[in-house]
Amino acid sequence: MGMENAGRVLVFAGLGIALLGAVLWFAGGKGWLSWLGRLPGDIRMEGDKGGFYFPVVTCLLVSVVLSGLLALVRKFFG
């Protein structure tokens, strides 16, 4: 992959991440995104002095989606 292709991929990846961030920022916790971060399998422990939360299944889902998107980017720009 040449430097110009790598730059193009980084620009599109950055734009995609910014768009996803904007969607999560404005629609997070409302409507169709309220399930994100609260899937079955996400670990949540709360006690008297604090708590611990690790969204295992949400991380796996995001990883699968991003891997698919990056595979498409590689196919069309690589």
Biopython code that builds the backbone (N, CA, C, O; Angstrom):
import numpy as np
from Bio.PDB.StructureBuilder import StructureBuilder

atoms = [
    (1, "MET", "N", (0.848, -1.166, 0.000)),
    (1, "MET", "CA", (0.000, 0.000, 0.000)),
    (1, "MET", "C", (0.897, 1.233, 0.000)),
    (1, "MET", "O", (1.790, 1.362, 0.838)),
    (2, "GLY", "N", (0.653, 2.137, -0.945)),
    (2, "GLY", "CA", (1.428, 3.357, -1.025)),
    (2, "GLY", "C", (1.022, 4.343, 0.064)),
    (2, "GLY", "O", (0.003, 4.179, 0.736)),
    (3, "MET", "N", (1.846, 5.365, 0.215)),
    (3, "MET", "CA", (1.575, 6.358, 1.248)),
    (3, "MET", "C", (0.279, 7.121, 0.984)),
    (3, "MET", "O", (-0.431, 7.476, 1.925)),
    (4, "GLU", "N", (-0.036, 7.377, -0.295)),
    (4, "GLU", "CA", (-1.278, 8.096, -0.588)),
    (4, "GLU", "C", (-2.499, 7.256, -0.245)),
    (4, "GLU", "O", (-3.506, 7.786, 0.224)),
    (5, "ASN", "N", (-2.416, 5.952, -0.476)),
    (5, "ASN", "CA", (-3.529, 5.069, -0.097)),
    (5, "ASN", "C", (-3.657, 4.973, 1.417)),
    (5, "ASN", "O", (-4.769, 4.973, 1.944)),
    (6, "ALA", "N", (-2.544, 4.892, 2.113)),
    (6, "ALA", "CA", (-2.583, 4.828, 3.575)),
    (6, "ALA", "C", (-3.184, 6.106, 4.137)),
    (6, "ALA", "O", (-3.967, 6.059, 5.085)),
    (7, "GLY", "N", (-2.825, 7.243, 3.562)),
    (7, "GLY", "CA", (-3.394, 8.509, 4.001)),
    (7, "GLY", "C", (-4.889, 8.571, 3.765)),
    (7, "GLY", "O", (-5.636, 9.060, 4.613)),
    (8, "ARG", "N", (-5.328, 8.080, 2.624)),
    (8, "ARG", "CA", (-6.759, 8.065, 2.297)),
    (8, "ARG", "C", (-7.527, 7.181, 3.272)),
    (8, "ARG", "O", (-8.609, 7.548, 3.729)),
    (9, "VAL", "N", (-6.975, 6.030, 3.585)),
    (9, "VAL", "CA", (-7.624, 5.124, 4.526)),
    (9, "VAL", "C", (-7.714, 5.767, 5.907)),
    (9, "VAL", "O", (-8.747, 5.665, 6.569)),
    (10, "LEU", "N", (-6.647, 6.425, 6.345)),
    (10, "LEU", "CA", (-6.666, 7.077, 7.654)),
    (10, "LEU", "C", (-7.683, 8.213, 7.705)),
    (10, "LEU", "O", (-8.353, 8.395, 8.722)),
    (11, "VAL", "N", (-7.807, 8.973, 6.629)),
    (11, "VAL", "CA", (-8.789, 10.063, 6.598)),
    (11, "VAL", "C", (-10.202, 9.504, 6.683)),
    (11, "VAL", "O", (-11.011, 9.999, 7.466)),
    (12, "PHE", "N", (-10.513, 8.485, 5.893)),
    (12, "PHE", "CA", (-11.861, 7.907, 5.926)),
    (12, "PHE", "C", (-12.145, 7.220, 7.260)),
    (12, "PHE", "O", (-13.268, 7.284, 7.760)),
    (13, "ALA", "N", (-11.148, 6.568, 7.835)),
    (13, "ALA", "CA", (-11.341, 5.944, 9.141)),
    (13, "ALA", "C", (-11.602, 7.011, 10.202)),
    (13, "ALA", "O", (-12.463, 6.835, 11.064)),
    (14, "GLY", "N", (-10.870, 8.100, 10.141)),
    (14, "GLY", "CA", (-11.087, 9.196, 11.088)),
    (14, "GLY", "C", (-12.459, 9.819, 10.946)),
    (14, "GLY", "O", (-13.115, 10.121, 11.943)),
    (15, "LEU", "N", (-12.900, 10.014, 9.706)),
    (15, "LEU", "CA", (-14.235, 10.557, 9.477)),
    (15, "LEU", "C", (-15.316, 9.608, 9.987)),
    (15, "LEU", "O", (-16.311, 10.041, 10.568)),
    (16, "GLY", "N", (-15.112, 8.320, 9.767)),
    (16, "GLY", "CA", (-16.070, 7.331, 10.256)),
    (16, "GLY", "C", (-16.148, 7.311, 11.774)),
    (16, "GLY", "O", (-17.236, 7.233, 12.344)),
    (17, "ILE", "N", (-14.995, 7.382, 12.429)),
    (17, "ILE", "CA", (-14.971, 7.399, 13.892)),
    (17, "ILE", "C", (-15.624, 8.670, 14.419)),
    (17, "ILE", "O", (-16.359, 8.626, 15.405)),
    (18, "ALA", "N", (-15.358, 9.815, 13.763)),
    (18, "ALA", "CA", (-15.978, 11.074, 14.186)),
    (18, "ALA", "C", (-17.495, 11.016, 14.010)),
    (18, "ALA", "O", (-18.239, 11.493, 14.867)),
    (19, "LEU", "N", (-17.950, 10.439, 12.909)),
    (19, "LEU", "CA", (-19.388, 10.314, 12.677)),
    (19, "LEU", "C", (-20.028, 9.402, 13.717)),
    (19, "LEU", "O", (-21.092, 9.719, 14.251)),
    (20, "LEU", "N", (-19.398, 8.292, 14.002)),
    (20, "LEU", "CA", (-19.904, 7.382, 15.029)),
    (20, "LEU", "C", (-19.932, 8.060, 16.390)),
    (20, "LEU", "O", (-20.891, 7.896, 17.144)),
    (21, "GLY", "N", (-18.898, 8.814, 16.710)),
    (21, "GLY", "CA", (-18.864, 9.549, 17.966)),
    (21, "GLY", "C", (-19.990, 10.561, 18.074)),
    (21, "GLY", "O", (-20.601, 10.703, 19.133)),
    (22, "ALA", "N", (-20.269, 11.269, 16.978)),
    (22, "ALA", "CA", (-21.359, 12.242, 16.980)),
    (22, "ALA", "C", (-22.710, 11.556, 17.173)),
    (22, "ALA", "O", (-23.560, 12.055, 17.909)),
    (23, "VAL", "N", (-22.909, 10.423, 16.519)),
    (23, "VAL", "CA", (-24.165, 9.691, 16.674)),
    (23, "VAL", "C", (-24.335, 9.219, 18.112)),
    (23, "VAL", "O", (-25.416, 9.350, 18.686)),
    (24, "LEU", "N", (-23.274, 8.672, 18.694)),
    (24, "LEU", "CA", (-23.363, 8.199, 20.082)),
    (24, "LEU", "C", (-23.549, 9.358, 21.051)),
    (24, "LEU", "O", (-24.239, 9.217, 22.061)),
    (25, "TRP", "N", (-22.943, 10.493, 20.754)),
    (25, "TRP", "CA", (-23.045, 11.649, 21.633)),
    (25, "TRP", "C", (-24.472, 12.197, 21.653)),
    (25, "TRP", "O", (-25.022, 12.471, 22.720)),
    (26, "PHE", "N", (-25.066, 12.356, 20.469)),
    (26, "PHE", "CA", (-26.385, 12.963, 20.392)),
    (26, "PHE", "C", (-27.523, 11.985, 20.653)),
    (26, "PHE", "O", (-28.581, 12.398, 21.129)),
    (27, "ALA", "N", (-27.337, 10.706, 20.357)),
    (27, "ALA", "CA", (-28.421, 9.738, 20.515)),
    (27, "ALA", "C", (-28.151, 8.731, 21.618)),
    (27, "ALA", "O", (-28.973, 7.844, 21.851)),
    (28, "GLY", "N", (-27.023, 8.843, 22.301)),
    (28, "GLY", "CA", (-26.683, 7.883, 23.349)),
    (28, "GLY", "C", (-27.692, 7.879, 24.478)),
    (28, "GLY", "O", (-28.044, 8.937, 25.000)),
    (29, "GLY", "N", (-28.160, 6.705, 24.862)),
    (29, "GLY", "CA", (-29.113, 6.571, 25.944)),
    (29, "GLY", "C", (-30.561, 6.796, 25.537)),
    (29, "GLY", "O", (-31.465, 6.679, 26.364)),
    (30, "LYS", "N", (-30.783, 7.117, 24.274)),
    (30, "LYS", "CA", (-32.146, 7.357, 23.806)),
    (30, "LYS", "C", (-32.479, 6.392, 22.681)),
    (30, "LYS", "O", (-31.649, 6.122, 21.813)),
    (31, "GLY", "N", (-33.666, 5.890, 22.702)),
    (31, "GLY", "CA", (-34.191, 5.123, 21.569)),
    (31, "GLY", "C", (-33.402, 3.894, 21.211)),
    (31, "GLY", "O", (-33.161, 3.032, 22.057)),
    (32, "TRP", "N", (-32.996, 3.808, 19.953)),
    (32, "TRP", "CA", (-32.416, 2.580, 19.415)),
    (32, "TRP", "C", (-30.995, 2.330, 19.881)),
    (32, "TRP", "O", (-30.476, 1.240, 19.642)),
    (33, "LEU", "N", (-30.335, 3.281, 20.536)),
    (33, "LEU", "CA", (-28.982, 3.051, 21.043)),
    (33, "LEU", "C", (-28.941, 2.799, 22.544)),
    (33, "LEU", "O", (-27.859, 2.684, 23.120)),
    (34, "SER", "N", (-30.093, 2.711, 23.178)),
    (34, "SER", "CA", (-30.097, 2.545, 24.627)),
    (34, "SER", "C", (-29.554, 1.180, 25.058)),
    (34, "SER", "O", (-29.140, 1.028, 26.208)),
    (35, "TRP", "N", (-29.546, 0.196, 24.177)),
    (35, "TRP", "CA", (-29.048, -1.143, 24.512)),
    (35, "TRP", "C", (-27.523, -1.212, 24.473)),
    (35, "TRP", "O", (-26.934, -2.124, 25.055)),
    (36, "LEU", "N", (-26.877, -0.263, 23.797)),
    (36, "LEU", "CA", (-25.420, -0.290, 23.650)),
    (36, "LEU", "C", (-24.759, -0.085, 25.012)),
    (36, "LEU", "O", (-24.983, 0.930, 25.673)),
    (37, "GLY", "N", (-23.959, -1.036, 25.416)),
    (37, "GLY", "CA", (-23.313, -0.980, 26.715)),
    (37, "GLY", "C", (-24.061, -1.721, 27.803)),
    (37, "GLY", "O", (-23.585, -1.811, 28.934)),
    (38, "ARG", "N", (-25.227, -2.251, 27.474)),
    (38, "ARG", "CA", (-26.018, -3.000, 28.458)),
    (38, "ARG", "C", (-26.471, -4.334, 27.886)),
    (38, "ARG", "O", (-27.602, -4.759, 28.116)),
    (39, "LEU", "N", (-25.614, -4.976, 27.160)),
    (39, "LEU", "CA", (-25.944, -6.268, 26.564)),
    (39, "LEU", "C", (-25.761, -7.388, 27.582)),
    (39, "LEU", "O", (-24.997, -7.242, 28.536)),
    (40, "PRO", "N", (-26.462, -8.511, 27.383)),
    (40, "PRO", "CA", (-26.225, -9.661, 28.259)),
    (40, "PRO", "C", (-24.772, -10.127, 28.109)),
    (40, "PRO", "O", (-24.288, -10.317, 26.993)),
    (41, "GLY", "N", (-24.100, -10.304, 29.207)),
    (41, "GLY", "CA", (-22.696, -10.697, 29.185)),
    (41, "GLY", "C", (-21.772, -9.562, 29.582)),
    (41, "GLY", "O", (-20.604, -9.804, 29.884)),
    (42, "ASP", "N", (-22.260, -8.332, 29.591)),
    (42, "ASP", "CA", (-21.463, -7.217, 30.091)),
    (42, "ASP", "C", (-21.347, -7.350, 31.603)),
    (42, "ASP", "O", (-22.326, -7.678, 32.273)),
    (43, "ILE", "N", (-20.174, -7.102, 32.137)),
    (43, "ILE", "CA", (-19.908, -7.313, 33.559)),
    (43, "ILE", "C", (-20.151, -6.018, 34.326)),
    (43, "ILE", "O", (-19.592, -4.971, 33.998)),
    (44, "ARG", "N", (-20.991, -6.107, 35.348)),
    (44, "ARG", "CA", (-21.271, -4.954, 36.209)),
    (44, "ARG", "C", (-21.302, -5.441, 37.653)),
    (44, "ARG", "O", (-22.097, -6.309, 38.013)),
    (45, "MET", "N", (-20.420, -4.867, 38.475)),
    (45, "MET", "CA", (-20.400, -5.184, 39.906)),
    (45, "MET", "C", (-20.424, -3.868, 40.667)),
    (45, "MET", "O", (-19.620, -2.975, 40.399)),
    (46, "GLU", "N", (-21.338, -3.749, 41.607)),
    (46, "GLU", "CA", (-21.439, -2.541, 42.407)),
    (46, "GLU", "C", (-21.418, -2.900, 43.875)),
    (46, "GLU", "O", (-22.032, -3.875, 44.307)),
    (47, "GLY", "N", (-20.705, -2.102, 44.624)),
    (47, "GLY", "CA", (-20.627, -2.304, 46.062)),
    (47, "GLY", "C", (-20.915, -1.009, 46.797)),
    (47, "GLY", "O", (-21.362, -0.027, 46.204)),
    (48, "ASP", "N", (-20.652, -1.020, 48.096)),
    (48, "ASP", "CA", (-20.908, 0.164, 48.913)),
    (48, "ASP", "C", (-19.947, 1.308, 48.585)),
    (48, "ASP", "O", (-20.330, 2.477, 48.646)),
    (49, "LYS", "N", (-18.712, 0.979, 48.241)),
    (49, "LYS", "CA", (-17.698, 2.012, 48.037)),
    (49, "LYS", "C", (-17.413, 2.309, 46.566)),
    (49, "LYS", "O", (-16.525, 3.105, 46.264)),
    (50, "GLY", "N", (-18.121, 1.708, 45.681)),
    (50, "GLY", "CA", (-17.869, 1.964, 44.264)),
    (50, "GLY", "C", (-18.342, 0.801, 43.424)),
    (50, "GLY", "O", (-19.084, -0.069, 43.881)),
    (51, "GLY", "N", (-17.895, 0.808, 42.185)),
    (51, "GLY", "CA", (-18.326, -0.254, 41.293)),
    (51, "GLY", "C", (-17.324, -0.492, 40.184)),
    (51, "GLY", "O", (-16.348, 0.241, 40.022)),
    (52, "PHE", "N", (-17.596, -1.532, 39.432)),
    (52, "PHE", "CA", (-16.754, -1.912, 38.299)),
    (52, "PHE", "C", (-17.671, -2.296, 37.159)),
    (52, "PHE", "O", (-18.646, -3.021, 37.351)),
    (53, "TYR", "N", (-17.356, -1.807, 35.973)),
    (53, "TYR", "CA", (-18.167, -2.110, 34.798)),
    (53, "TYR", "C", (-17.244, -2.371, 33.620)),
    (53, "TYR", "O", (-16.378, -1.554, 33.306)),
    (54, "PHE", "N", (-17.433, -3.516, 32.970)),
    (54, "PHE", "CA", (-16.662, -3.834, 31.775)),
    (54, "PHE", "C", (-17.605, -4.436, 30.740)),
    (54, "PHE", "O", (-18.104, -5.544, 30.940)),
    (55, "PRO", "N", (-17.860, -3.731, 29.639)),
    (55, "PRO", "CA", (-18.805, -4.200, 28.625)),
    (55, "PRO", "C", (-18.165, -5.214, 27.665)),
    (55, "PRO", "O", (-17.806, -4.862, 26.541)),
    (56, "VAL", "N", (-18.024, -6.451, 28.100)),
    (56, "VAL", "CA", (-17.342, -7.495, 27.328)),
    (56, "VAL", "C", (-18.038, -7.737, 25.988)),
    (56, "VAL", "O", (-17.398, -7.682, 24.938)),
    (57, "VAL", "N", (-19.328, -8.001, 26.021)),
    (57, "VAL", "CA", (-20.064, -8.341, 24.802)),
    (57, "VAL", "C", (-20.160, -7.126, 23.876)),
    (57, "VAL", "O", (-20.093, -7.270, 22.656)),
    (58, "THR", "N", (-20.316, -5.937, 24.451)),
    (58, "THR", "CA", (-20.355, -4.733, 23.638)),
    (58, "THR", "C", (-19.024, -4.537, 22.927)),
    (58, "THR", "O", (-19.003, -4.157, 21.756)),
    (59, "CYS", "N", (-17.917, -4.789, 23.612)),
    (59, "CYS", "CA", (-16.596, -4.680, 22.988)),
    (59, "CYS", "C", (-16.446, -5.683, 21.841)),
    (59, "CYS", "O", (-15.897, -5.348, 20.791)),
    (60, "LEU", "N", (-16.926, -6.894, 22.038)),
    (60, "LEU", "CA", (-16.857, -7.900, 20.976)),
    (60, "LEU", "C", (-17.689, -7.486, 19.767)),
    (60, "LEU", "O", (-17.251, -7.642, 18.627)),
    (61, "LEU", "N", (-18.885, -6.961, 20.011)),
    (61, "LEU", "CA", (-19.752, -6.509, 18.928)),
    (61, "LEU", "C", (-19.116, -5.356, 18.154)),
    (61, "LEU", "O", (-19.132, -5.351, 16.923)),
    (62, "VAL", "N", (-18.565, -4.394, 18.858)),
    (62, "VAL", "CA", (-17.899, -3.269, 18.200)),
    (62, "VAL", "C", (-16.694, -3.763, 17.407)),
    (62, "VAL", "O", (-16.439, -3.272, 16.307)),
    (63, "SER", "N", (-15.960, -4.712, 17.937)),
    (63, "SER", "CA", (-14.805, -5.267, 17.247)),
    (63, "SER", "C", (-15.200, -5.947, 15.941)),
    (63, "SER", "O", (-14.532, -5.772, 14.922)),
    (64, "VAL", "N", (-16.277, -6.716, 15.966)),
    (64, "VAL", "CA", (-16.744, -7.400, 14.755)),
    (64, "VAL", "C", (-17.190, -6.380, 13.704)),
    (64, "VAL", "O", (-16.872, -6.522, 12.523)),
    (65, "VAL", "N", (-17.919, -5.364, 14.134)),
    (65, "VAL", "CA", (-18.395, -4.344, 13.191)),
    (65, "VAL", "C", (-17.222, -3.580, 12.588)),
    (65, "VAL", "O", (-17.181, -3.375, 11.375)),
    (66, "LEU", "N", (-16.268, -3.156, 13.414)),
    (66, "LEU", "CA", (-15.114, -2.422, 12.899)),
    (66, "LEU", "C", (-14.248, -3.292, 11.996)),
    (66, "LEU", "O", (-13.712, -2.803, 11.002)),
    (67, "SER", "N", (-14.105, -4.562, 12.321)),
    (67, "SER", "CA", (-13.335, -5.465, 11.457)),
    (67, "SER", "C", (-13.988, -5.597, 10.091)),
    (67, "SER", "O", (-13.299, -5.611, 9.072)),
    (68, "GLY", "N", (-15.307, -5.695, 10.064)),
    (68, "GLY", "CA", (-16.022, -5.751, 8.794)),
    (68, "GLY", "C", (-15.868, -4.476, 7.995)),
    (68, "GLY", "O", (-15.660, -4.526, 6.782)),
    (69, "LEU", "N", (-15.968, -3.321, 8.661)),
    (69, "LEU", "CA", (-15.788, -2.050, 7.968)),
    (69, "LEU", "C", (-14.378, -1.893, 7.419)),
    (69, "LEU", "O", (-14.197, -1.424, 6.296)),
    (70, "LEU", "N", (-13.385, -2.280, 8.199)),
    (70, "LEU", "CA", (-12.005, -2.189, 7.727)),
    (70, "LEU", "C", (-11.741, -3.156, 6.578)),
    (70, "LEU", "O", (-10.958, -2.844, 5.681)),
    (71, "ALA", "N", (-12.375, -4.314, 6.591)),
    (71, "ALA", "CA", (-12.237, -5.248, 5.460)),
    (71, "ALA", "C", (-12.821, -4.634, 4.197)),
    (71, "ALA", "O", (-12.256, -4.796, 3.115)),
    (72, "LEU", "N", (-13.946, -3.931, 4.317)),
    (72, "LEU", "CA", (-14.517, -3.256, 3.158)),
    (72, "LEU", "C", (-13.609, -2.132, 2.660)),
    (72, "LEU", "O", (-13.440, -1.954, 1.453)),
    (73, "VAL", "N", (-13.032, -1.385, 3.580)),
    (73, "VAL", "CA", (-12.106, -0.314, 3.189)),
    (73, "VAL", "C", (-10.904, -0.892, 2.460)),
    (73, "VAL", "O", (-10.469, -0.351, 1.443)),
    (74, "ARG", "N", (-10.369, -1.989, 2.979)),
    (74, "ARG", "CA", (-9.210, -2.621, 2.319)),
    (74, "ARG", "C", (-9.582, -3.138, 0.920)),
    (74, "ARG", "O", (-8.778, -3.078, -0.010)),
    (75, "LYS", "N", (-10.800, -3.642, 0.793)),
    (75, "LYS", "CA", (-11.228, -4.189, -0.497)),
    (75, "LYS", "C", (-11.345, -3.085, -1.550)),
    (75, "LYS", "O", (-10.937, -3.268, -2.697)),
    (76, "PHE", "N", (-11.901, -1.943, -1.155)),
    (76, "PHE", "CA", (-12.148, -0.889, -2.122)),
    (76, "PHE", "C", (-10.968, 0.067, -2.289)),
    (76, "PHE", "O", (-10.816, 0.660, -3.357)),
    (77, "PHE", "N", (-10.139, 0.233, -1.279)),
    (77, "PHE", "CA", (-9.035, 1.194, -1.352)),
    (77, "PHE", "C", (-7.661, 0.530, -1.329)),
    (77, "PHE", "O", (-6.645, 1.202, -1.507)),
    (78, "GLY", "N", (-7.623, -0.787, -1.110)),
    (78, "GLY", "CA", (-6.338, -1.441, -0.935)),
    (78, "GLY", "C", (-5.753, -2.025, -2.143)),
    (78, "GLY", "O", (-4.665, -2.599, -2.086)),
]
sb = StructureBuilder()
sb.init_structure("model")
sb.init_model(0)
sb.init_chain("A")
sb.init_seg("    ")
for serial, (resi, resn, name, xyz) in enumerate(atoms, 1):
    if name == "N":
        sb.init_residue(resn, " ", resi, " ")
    sb.init_atom(name, np.array(xyz, "f"), 0.0, 1.0, " ", f" {name:<3s}", serial, name[0])
structure = sb.get_structure()
